[in-house]
Amino acid sequence: MSLIPASGTGRFWARSAKIIRFARQGCTNRPFYHIVVMERRKDQYQPVIEQLGTYDPIPNEYNEKLASFNFERVRYWLGSGAHITSGVAELLGVAGLLPIHPRTYMTAWRNRQKAAKLEEMKNTEQKLEE
């Protein structure tokens, strides 16, 4: 597999549908994503039109998932009619370019429910020990 060039190939059909999506890079069990524009029907490993950013889903030592965008180019492609995948839409919502994606709210709600349940279990265990 060859690397995706940062500037892309620049060759595409002008009237074909475009999509902003993730192109997976990295190793096994260590994903790293490039946020790219490509023709909608292409496989994620096909040559891209342009790379718009990167996303590292593995938290670093400060528990941060890092993402970078070229917002000017993202706005250009959205204005040109490019579609967008839900994963990229979530990231752009958290970054403030788009409205927050509903899945983001649901994930946060589930995380709060899980934390409350764990806290409740700890409290019951402490009461049983006393």
Legacy VTK file of the C-alpha trace (Angstrom):
# vtk DataFile Version 3.0
C-alpha trace
ASCII
DATASET POLYDATA
POINTS 130 float
0.000 0.000 0.000
1.404 3.376 -0.934
1.070 6.501 1.153
-1.602 9.030 0.342
0.012 12.272 -0.834
-0.890 15.261 1.329
-1.823 17.397 -1.648
-3.658 14.545 -3.374
-3.524 13.647 -7.010
-5.596 16.590 -8.152
-7.275 14.413 -10.788
-11.002 13.805 -10.519
-14.188 14.002 -12.505
-15.655 17.466 -12.029
-19.259 16.243 -11.907
-18.756 13.187 -9.696
-19.950 13.149 -6.088
-17.263 14.030 -3.548
-17.106 12.959 0.089
-15.053 14.060 3.082
-14.067 10.905 4.931
-11.393 9.093 6.908
-8.565 7.245 5.174
-7.051 4.792 7.652
-3.290 4.762 8.041
-1.062 3.451 10.805
-0.306 -0.058 11.973
-2.307 -2.972 13.265
-3.949 -2.018 16.574
-2.646 1.544 16.162
-4.925 3.435 13.773
-4.237 6.921 12.466
-6.635 8.664 10.104
-6.192 11.217 7.360
-9.278 13.343 6.696
-9.512 13.449 2.926
-11.719 14.460 0.013
-12.251 11.771 -2.583
-14.794 10.571 -5.071
-17.689 8.965 -3.250
-17.565 5.570 -4.932
-13.837 5.020 -4.406
-12.311 2.697 -1.831
-10.585 4.422 1.100
-7.170 3.320 -0.173
-7.596 4.842 -3.642
-5.784 8.092 -4.471
-7.436 11.117 -2.883
-8.217 14.547 -4.246
-6.950 16.444 -1.201
-6.005 15.840 2.430
-7.845 18.168 4.819
-6.512 17.049 8.179
-5.561 14.234 10.515
-7.091 12.422 13.504
-5.350 10.292 16.111
-8.010 8.280 18.023
-5.584 6.820 20.580
-5.351 9.090 23.658
-1.895 10.495 24.368
-0.223 10.808 27.789
-2.577 13.700 28.667
-5.663 11.639 27.679
-6.226 13.786 24.558
-7.303 12.558 21.132
-5.615 14.865 18.642
-7.228 16.190 15.479
-6.159 18.858 13.029
-8.123 20.434 10.186
-7.602 22.896 7.395
-10.925 24.670 8.050
-10.600 26.905 4.999
-10.440 23.891 2.666
-13.173 22.045 4.579
-15.474 25.047 4.075
-14.534 25.160 0.395
-15.414 21.505 -0.196
-18.639 21.703 1.806
-19.564 24.784 -0.223
-18.782 22.849 -3.401
-21.364 20.234 -2.453
-19.159 17.536 -0.947
-20.906 15.033 1.291
-19.521 14.198 4.724
-19.371 10.956 6.698
-20.860 10.786 10.179
-17.490 10.228 11.857
-15.987 13.334 10.296
-19.212 15.248 11.028
-18.833 14.344 14.714
-15.264 15.658 14.771
-16.200 18.863 12.962
-19.096 19.336 15.391
-16.794 19.026 18.398
-14.327 21.376 16.673
-17.084 23.973 16.235
-17.361 24.108 12.450
-20.677 22.216 12.240
-23.535 21.751 14.720
-22.797 19.059 17.294
-23.726 15.632 15.913
-26.555 13.812 17.786
-24.320 10.770 18.285
-21.973 12.963 20.351
-24.817 13.754 22.758
-25.770 10.081 23.003
-22.187 9.001 23.681
-21.839 11.606 26.434
-25.159 10.518 27.988
-24.090 6.846 27.953
-20.757 7.742 29.540
-22.542 9.669 32.321
-24.896 6.735 32.934
-21.975 4.321 33.099
-20.055 6.561 35.526
-23.111 6.912 37.770
-23.602 3.146 37.791
-19.937 2.565 38.727
-20.193 5.164 41.504
-23.331 3.466 42.826
-21.584 0.077 42.811
-18.616 1.525 44.747
-20.959 3.034 47.336
-22.785 -0.277 47.856
-19.459 -2.121 48.206
-18.291 0.379 50.849
-21.542 -0.034 52.789
-21.168 -3.823 52.724
-17.579 -3.591 54.010
-18.659 -1.426 56.983
LINES 1 131
130 0 1 2 3 4 5 6 7 8 9 10 11 12 13 14 15 16 17 18 19 20 21 22 23 24 25 26 27 28 29 30 31 32 33 34 35 36 37 38 39 40 41 42 43 44 45 46 47 48 49 50 51 52 53 54 55 56 57 58 59 60 61 62 63 64 65 66 67 68 69 70 71 72 73 74 75 76 77 78 79 80 81 82 83 84 85 86 87 88 89 90 91 92 93 94 95 96 97 98 99 100 101 102 103 104 105 106 107 108 109 110 111 112 113 114 115 116 117 118 119 120 121 122 123 124 125 126 127 128 129
